[in-house]
Every structure is written in C-alpha cells, then in structure tokens.
Amino acid sequence: MPTNGCRNIKGFFSPGNCRSEVKHLKESREAENRKNLAHSQTQQQREAVTAAWVVDNVRRLQDAVVDLQQAFNVTTAMHDKQEVESRLLVVSRDLGALRGSLAAVTSKAEAAAATVTALQEELTSLTQDSHRSAGKVATLEMKVSSIHEDFNDLLVSLPEGLVSGGHTQHSAKPTQVQSSKAATVTTATEKQVRGRRLEPRVEAVETDLGKVQASSMQLMSMLEALEARVERDVGEVRQEVAKLEYKMTAAQDDSKT
C-alpha cells in the first residue's frame, strides 16, 4: 500500500511523489551505511592501534623477561663457579694438610730409623769387640797354659839345689799373665754389660719405629685415597666450570644483541 509520501495534496496516489520518497529513503540509507562504514573503519583502526600497542608491550615485556633471565643466569653461573672454586680450594687444603702430616711422620720415621741403625751398629761393634776379647782371652789362656807347662818342664830339668831359689824368680810371670787376662776379661765383661743395657733401648726404638712405619703406611693409604678423590673431583669441577663459562659467554652474547 502506498505511503502518505506517495500521495499528492489532494490525497491521491502520485507516482512522482513516490519515486521522490524512495530516492530520499535510498539516499538516507546510503548515508547511514557510509556513516556506519566510517565508524567501522575507525573502530578497526582503533582496534589495530590497540593490538599493535599490546603486541609492542608484550614484546617489550618478553625482552625484559629475557634480560632478567640472562642476568639471573649470569648471577647463578657466577655463584656456581664460586661454589665450585671454594670446593676445589677446600679439597686442595685437605690434601696439603695431609701431605704435611705425612712429611712429618716420614721425617720422624727417618730419624727413628737412623737411631736404630746407629744403635745396631754400636751393638754390632760391642759384639765384635766382645768376640775379639773372648778370642784374646782364649789365646791368652793357651799361652798361660803353655807357659805353665814350659815352666814346670824347666823346674824338672833344673838341679835340685836351684829349684827353691828359681821358683820364686820365675813364678812372677804367670802372675803377670793372670793380671793381663783379668784386665781383658774385665774389658769384655764391661762391653757385654753395655751391650745388654743397650739392647732394651734398641728394642724400644724398633717398636716405636714399627708404630711410626705403620702410621706412615696408613697415612699413605689415606693420601692415595684422597688424591684419587681429588682427581675425580677436579675432573668434575673442570666440566662444571666449562659449562658455566659457556653459559656466561652465551648470556653475555645475548645481552649484547
């Protein structure tokens, strides 16, 4: 049904008026469409600007997070490196202390061994002197016996009138020999006594030396075990330091870019 806009003044239907109204409506709709399109484009531009701003800020936040992560990695790497170096220093100190203890024990063992050697040489000398003295005594006894025999034979061969006077004259020689023999025996006895007194000292030193040598062997075993552990730890430390240095280099390169 025609609208009121399509009627003339008299109220009758007018095609001209209807075409004019249609044209007006069409222009109004096109204007509204253009307005809506412009508004839509403006909205899209605003949304695009907002999206770009969000993307830019997200990128900046990501860069900040990366920078913080790199800084944290460098700090962590430095801390780990210091901790590794501290561990290595402690191990080195322990090894140095143990080596010092071993050197002290070794020095003590060498001193004890030197003392034992000197005492053993002294005992050997005393024993040899005692044996030589015993040999001298035996030789002297044989000489004394021979002198007695010769003297008795001489007494038998002398005339009867000379036996009494000659006996007093020649009996002094055996007495002198006995005195020399007694002096030799006394010297040998003194050396034997010295040797017997020295033997406990030698035994005590030998016992002490045995303890020192046992301690040295035990300490040497500990030192070997510690050196093995140090070698193993040093290998691990070197690997860790290499990893840390690589991380630090990578972090520094990233921070430059």
C-alpha positions in Angstrom: 0.0 0.0 0.0 1.4 3.4 -0.9 2.6 5.5 1.9 1.4 9.0 2.7 4.6 10.3 1.0 3.3 8.9 -2.3 0.1 11.0 -2.3 -0.4 14.5 -3.6 -2.0 17.4 -1.9 -5.5 16.2 -2.7 -4.7 12.8 -1.2 -4.5 10.9 -4.5 -1.7 8.5 -5.3 1.2 10.2 -7.1 4.0 8.2 -8.8 6.3 11.2 -8.8 6.0 11.7 -5.2 6.5 8.0 -4.5 9.7 8.0 -6.6 11.0 11.0 -4.7 10.3 9.4 -1.4 12.0 6.2 -2.5 15.0 8.2 -3.6 15.1 10.0 -0.3 14.9 6.8 1.6 17.6 5.3 -0.5 19.9 8.3 0.0 19.3 8.2 3.7 20.1 4.5 3.9 23.3 5.0 1.8 24.3 7.9 4.1 23.7 5.8 7.1 25.7 2.9 5.5 28.5 5.3 4.8 28.4 6.5 8.4 28.4 3.0 9.7 31.2 2.1 7.4 33.3 5.0 8.5 32.6 4.2 12.1 33.5 0.6 11.5 36.8 1.6 9.8 37.5 4.0 12.7 36.8 1.2 15.1 39.0 -1.2 13.2 41.8 1.4 13.1 41.4 1.9 16.9 41.5 -1.9 17.4 44.5 -2.2 15.2 46.3 0.5 17.1 45.4 -1.1 20.4 46.5 -4.5 19.1 49.8 -3.0 17.9 50.3 -1.4 21.3 49.6 -4.6 23.1 51.9 -6.5 20.8 54.7 -3.9 21.3 54.2 -4.0 25.1 54.2 -7.8 25.1 57.4 -7.8 23.1 59.0 -5.3 25.5 57.9 -7.4 28.4 59.3 -10.5 26.8 62.6 -8.7 26.2 62.6 -7.6 29.8 62.0 -11.1 30.9 64.8 -12.3 28.7 67.1 -9.7 30.1 66.2 -10.7 33.7 66.7 -14.3 32.8 70.1 -13.6 31.3 71.0 -11.6 34.4 69.8 -14.3 36.6 71.7 -16.9 34.6 74.9 -14.9 34.9 74.4 -14.4 38.6 73.7 -18.1 39.1 76.6 -19.1 37.0 78.9 -16.8 39.0 77.6 -18.2 42.2 78.0 -21.8 41.0 81.5 -21.0 39.8 82.5 -19.5 43.2 81.0 -22.5 44.9 82.9 -24.9 42.7 86.2 -23.0 43.3 85.5 -23.0 47.0 85.0 -26.8 47.0 88.3 -27.2 45.0 90.1 -24.9 47.5 88.9 -27.0 50.4 90.0 -30.2 48.8 93.4 -28.7 48.0 93.8 -27.6 51.6 92.9 -31.0 52.9 95.4 -32.6 50.5 98.1 -30.1 51.6 97.4 -30.8 55.3 97.6 -34.5 54.8 100.8 -34.2 52.8 102.3 -32.1 55.6 101.3 -34.7 58.2 102.8 -37.4 56.0 106.0 -35.4 55.7 106.2 -35.0 59.5 105.6 -38.7 60.1 108.1 -39.6 57.4 110.7 -37.4 59.0 110.1 -38.9 62.4 110.4 -42.4 60.9 113.6 -41.5 59.2 115.0 -40.1 62.5 114.0 -43.2 64.3 115.5 -45.4 61.6 118.7 -43.5 61.9 118.8 -44.0 65.7 118.1 -47.7 65.3 120.8 -48.0 62.7 123.3 -46.3 65.0 122.4 -48.4 67.9 122.6 -51.6 65.9 126.0 -50.6 64.7 127.0 -49.9 68.2 125.7 -53.3 69.3 127.5 -55.0 66.4 130.7 -53.2 67.4 130.3 -54.2 71.0 129.5 -57.8 70.0 132.6 -57.9 67.7 134.7 -56.4 70.5 133.3 -58.9 72.9 134.1 -61.7 70.5 137.6 -60.4 69.9 138.1 -60.1 73.7 136.9 -63.6 74.1 139.4 -64.7 71.5 142.2 -62.8 73.1 141.3 -64.4 76.5 141.3 -67.9 74.9 144.6 -67.2 73.2 146.0 -65.8 76.5 144.8 -68.9 78.4 146.5 -71.1 75.9 149.7 -69.1 76.3 149.4 -69.2 80.1 148.9 -73.0 79.9 151.9 -73.3 77.6 154.0 -71.1 79.9 153.0 -73.2 82.9 154.0 -76.3 81.1 157.3 -74.9 80.0 157.9 -73.6 83.4 157.2 -76.9 85.0 159.4 -78.6 82.5 162.1 -76.2 83.3 161.7 -76.8 87.0 162.0 -80.5 86.5 165.2 -80.1 84.4 166.9 -77.8 86.9 169.3 -79.2 89.5 167.8 -79.9 92.9 169.7 -77.1 94.6 168.3 -74.5 92.3 164.6 -75.4 92.4 163.8 -73.4 95.5 165.5 -70.2 94.5 164.5 -70.3 90.9 160.9 -71.0 91.6 160.4 -67.6 93.3 162.1 -65.8 90.4 160.1 -67.4 87.6 156.7 -67.6 89.3 156.1 -63.9 88.7 155.4 -64.4 85.0 152.2 -66.4 85.4 151.0 -63.8 87.9 151.5 -61.0 85.3 149.7 -63.1 82.7 146.8 -63.7 85.0 146.6 -59.9 85.7 146.5 -59.2 82.0 144.0 -61.9 81.5 141.8 -60.4 84.3 142.0 -57.0 82.7 141.0 -58.4 79.3 138.1 -60.3 80.8 137.0 -57.2 82.7 137.0 -55.1 79.5 135.0 -57.8 77.7 132.6 -58.0 80.6 132.1 -54.3 80.6 131.3 -54.3 76.9 128.9 -57.2 77.4 127.1 -55.2 80.1 127.0 -52.2 77.9 125.5 -54.3 75.1 122.9 -55.8 77.5 121.9 -52.3 78.7 121.7 -51.0 75.1 119.5 -53.9 73.8 116.3 -52.7 75.6 116.8 -49.2 74.1 117.2 -50.7 70.6 114.1 -52.8 71.1 112.1 -49.8 72.3 113.3 -47.7 69.3 112.5 -50.6 67.0 109.0 -50.9 68.4 108.5 -47.1 68.1 109.8 -47.3 64.5 107.3 -50.1 63.7 104.5 -47.9 65.0 105.7 -45.0 63.0 106.0 -47.1 59.9 102.5 -48.5 60.4 101.2 -45.0 60.8 103.1 -43.9 57.7 101.6 -46.7 55.7 98.1 -45.9 56.9 98.6 -42.2 56.2 100.0 -43.0 52.8 96.8 -45.1 52.0 94.7 -42.2 53.1 96.7 -39.8 50.9 96.3 -42.1 47.9 92.5 -42.3 48.5 92.3 -38.5 48.9 94.4 -38.0 45.7 92.1 -40.3 43.8 89.1 -38.4 45.1 90.7 -35.1 44.2 91.5 -36.3 40.7 87.8 -37.3 40.3 86.5 -34.1 41.8 88.9 -32.0 39.7 87.6 -33.7 36.6 84.0 -32.9 37.6 84.9 -29.4 38.6 86.5 -28.8 35.2 83.4 -30.0 33.5 81.2 -27.8 35.6 83.5 -24.8 35.1 83.4 -25.3 31.3 79.6 -25.5 31.4 79.4 -22.3 33.5 81.8 -20.4 31.2 79.8 -21.5 28.2 76.6 -20.3 29.9 78.2 -17.0 30.9 79.5 -16.4 27.4 76.1 -17.2 25.8 74.4 -14.9 28.3 76.8 -12.0 27.6 76.4 -12.5 23.8 72.6 -12.4 24.2 72.8 -9.3 26.3 74.8 -7.6 23.6 72.3 -8.4 20.9 
